[in-house]
Amino acid sequence: VASREANDRVEAALLELPQLYRTALVSRYVGQMTHAELAQQLGRTEVNCRKLVQRALEMLQVALARG
């Protein structure tokens, strides 16, 4: 039950993120894409995608803290 609640919290927090950040996180961690693959998918540089994922994680942490 606790695991399901945690998953629900993460899902709700993800839905609060702007689409680009949500896509970056889901592609990177659920889709297990490398930063290079993500860059190709999004039409951005690999460095930009690393920063994008980092910012998305920070935003997700804030959203989870708000609870």
GROMACS elastic network, one bead per residue, 0.5 to 0.9 nm:
[ bonds ]
;  ai    aj funct       b0    kb
    1     4     6  0.51790   500
    1     5     6  0.63048   500
    1     6     6  0.86912   500
    2     5     6  0.50672   500
    2     6     6  0.61665   500
    2     7     6  0.86069   500
    3     6     6  0.50462   500
    3     7     6  0.61650   500
    3     8     6  0.85795   500
    4     7     6  0.50232   500
    4     8     6  0.61331   500
    4     9     6  0.86502   500
    5     9     6  0.62241   500
    5    10     6  0.87091   500
    6     9     6  0.50833   500
    6    10     6  0.62881   500
    6    11     6  0.85866   500
    7    10     6  0.51510   500
    7    11     6  0.60738   500
    7    12     6  0.85525   500
    8    11     6  0.50624   500
    8    12     6  0.60829   500
    8    13     6  0.85281   500
    9    12     6  0.51584   500
    9    13     6  0.61149   500
    9    14     6  0.85520   500
    9    64     6  0.69746   500
    9    67     6  0.72759   500
   10    13     6  0.50324   500
   10    14     6  0.60435   500
   10    15     6  0.86051   500
   10    60     6  0.80528   500
   10    63     6  0.87573   500
   10    64     6  0.68923   500
   11    14     6  0.50430   500
   11    15     6  0.62710   500
   11    16     6  0.88634   500
   12    15     6  0.51494   500
   12    16     6  0.66237   500
   12    63     6  0.86561   500
   12    64     6  0.85588   500
   13    16     6  0.52173   500
   13    17     6  0.69859   500
   13    59     6  0.88460   500
   13    60     6  0.61150   500
   13    61     6  0.83865   500
   13    62     6  0.86784   500
   13    63     6  0.52698   500
   13    64     6  0.58131   500
   13    66     6  0.89945   500
   13    67     6  0.79559   500
   14    17     6  0.54099   500
   14    18     6  0.85941   500
   14    21     6  0.86982   500
   14    22     6  0.60761   500
   14    25     6  0.86551   500
   14    26     6  0.89196   500
   14    59     6  0.89816   500
   14    60     6  0.64660   500
   14    63     6  0.80116   500
   14    64     6  0.89126   500
   15    18     6  0.77767   500
   15    19     6  0.82579   500
   15    22     6  0.73049   500
   16    19     6  0.88447   500
   16    22     6  0.85600   500
   16    60     6  0.83353   500
   16    63     6  0.72843   500
   17    20     6  0.80909   500
   17    21     6  0.61935   500
   17    22     6  0.57598   500
   17    56     6  0.76379   500
   17    59     6  0.71575   500
   17    60     6  0.72183   500
   17    63     6  0.82700   500
   18    21     6  0.55837   500
   18    22     6  0.62417   500
   18    23     6  0.86636   500
   18    56     6  0.89263   500
   19    22     6  0.50512   500
   19    23     6  0.59609   500
   19    24     6  0.84958   500
   20    23     6  0.51393   500
   20    24     6  0.61601   500
   20    25     6  0.87651   500
   20    42     6  0.88975   500
   20    52     6  0.84975   500
   20    56     6  0.88013   500
   21    24     6  0.50417   500
   21    25     6  0.62725   500
   21    26     6  0.85974   500
   21    52     6  0.67152   500
   21    53     6  0.69366   500
   21    55     6  0.77795   500
   21    56     6  0.51066   500
   21    57     6  0.85169   500
   21    59     6  0.86221   500
   22    25     6  0.52931   500
   22    26     6  0.60905   500
   22    27     6  0.83984   500
   22    56     6  0.71285   500
   23    26     6  0.52554   500
   23    27     6  0.58586   500
   23    28     6  0.82833   500
   24    27     6  0.53007   500
   24    28     6  0.59511   500
   24    29     6  0.84928   500
   24    38     6  0.71953   500
   24    42     6  0.85811   500
   24    49     6  0.76698   500
   24    52     6  0.70701   500
   24    53     6  0.59011   500
   24    56     6  0.75122   500
   25    28     6  0.51262   500
   25    29     6  0.58961   500
   25    30     6  0.75873   500
   25    31     6  0.88479   500
   25    52     6  0.87362   500
   25    53     6  0.60282   500
   25    54     6  0.89998   500
   25    56     6  0.66826   500
   25    57     6  0.74207   500
   26    29     6  0.54593   500
   26    30     6  0.50080   500
   26    31     6  0.62812   500
   26    32     6  0.83068   500
   27    30     6  0.57578   500
   27    32     6  0.63384   500
   27    33     6  0.58053   500
   27    34     6  0.87080   500
   27    38     6  0.70260   500
   28    31     6  0.56832   500
   28    34     6  0.64144   500
   28    35     6  0.72150   500
   28    37     6  0.88742   500
   28    38     6  0.70318   500
   28    53     6  0.78206   500
   29    33     6  0.70552   500
   30    33     6  0.80965   500
   33    36     6  0.78778   500
   33    37     6  0.57372   500
   33    38     6  0.60792   500
   34    37     6  0.51159   500
   34    38     6  0.61413   500
   34    39     6  0.85014   500
   35    39     6  0.60254   500
   35    40     6  0.86287   500
   35    45     6  0.88907   500
   35    46     6  0.56757   500
   35    47     6  0.80611   500
   35    49     6  0.61155   500
   35    50     6  0.62500   500
   35    53     6  0.87102   500
   36    39     6  0.50369   500
   36    40     6  0.63302   500
   36    41     6  0.87123   500
   36    45     6  0.78240   500
   36    46     6  0.52391   500
   36    47     6  0.87557   500
   36    49     6  0.80191   500
   37    40     6  0.51109   500
   37    41     6  0.62142   500
   37    42     6  0.86503   500
   37    46     6  0.82857   500
   38    41     6  0.50143   500
   38    42     6  0.60802   500
   38    43     6  0.82592   500
   38    44     6  0.81615   500
   38    45     6  0.89241   500
   38    46     6  0.75563   500
   38    49     6  0.68060   500
   39    42     6  0.52165   500
   39    43     6  0.56411   500
   39    45     6  0.53488   500
   39    46     6  0.50994   500
   39    47     6  0.83713   500
   39    48     6  0.77383   500
   39    49     6  0.58116   500
   39    50     6  0.88102   500
   40    43     6  0.51321   500
   40    44     6  0.65760   500
   40    45     6  0.77199   500
   40    46     6  0.81297   500
   41    44     6  0.79413   500
   42    45     6  0.86261   500
   42    49     6  0.84076   500
   44    47     6  0.83591   500
   44    48     6  0.63955   500
   44    49     6  0.67509   500
   45    48     6  0.51150   500
   45    49     6  0.63014   500
   45    50     6  0.87522   500
   46    49     6  0.50372   500
   46    50     6  0.62544   500
   46    51     6  0.87472   500
   47    50     6  0.51285   500
   47    51     6  0.64193   500
   47    52     6  0.85756   500
   48    51     6  0.51830   500
   48    52     6  0.60278   500
   48    53     6  0.86708   500
   49    53     6  0.60563   500
   49    54     6  0.84038   500
   50    53     6  0.53020   500
   50    54     6  0.62045   500
   50    55     6  0.86881   500
   51    55     6  0.60787   500
   51    56     6  0.84345   500
   52    55     6  0.52031   500
   52    56     6  0.60613   500
   52    57     6  0.86275   500
   53    57     6  0.61409   500
   53    58     6  0.86210   500
   54    57     6  0.51952   500
   54    58     6  0.63482   500
   54    59     6  0.87120   500
   55    58     6  0.50223   500
   55    59     6  0.61371   500
   55    60     6  0.85177   500
   56    59     6  0.50124   500
   56    60     6  0.60411   500
   56    61     6  0.85943   500
   57    61     6  0.61835   500
   57    62     6  0.86947   500
   58    61     6  0.51355   500
   58    62     6  0.63911   500
   58    63     6  0.87165   500
   59    62     6  0.51394   500
   59    63     6  0.62072   500
   59    64     6  0.86407   500
   60    63     6  0.50132   500
   60    64     6  0.60955   500
   60    65     6  0.85268   500
   61    64     6  0.51036   500
   61    65     6  0.61025   500
   61    66     6  0.86781   500
   62    65     6  0.50730   500
   62    66     6  0.63306   500
   62    67     6  0.86929   500
   63    66     6  0.52231   500
   63    67     6  0.64961   500
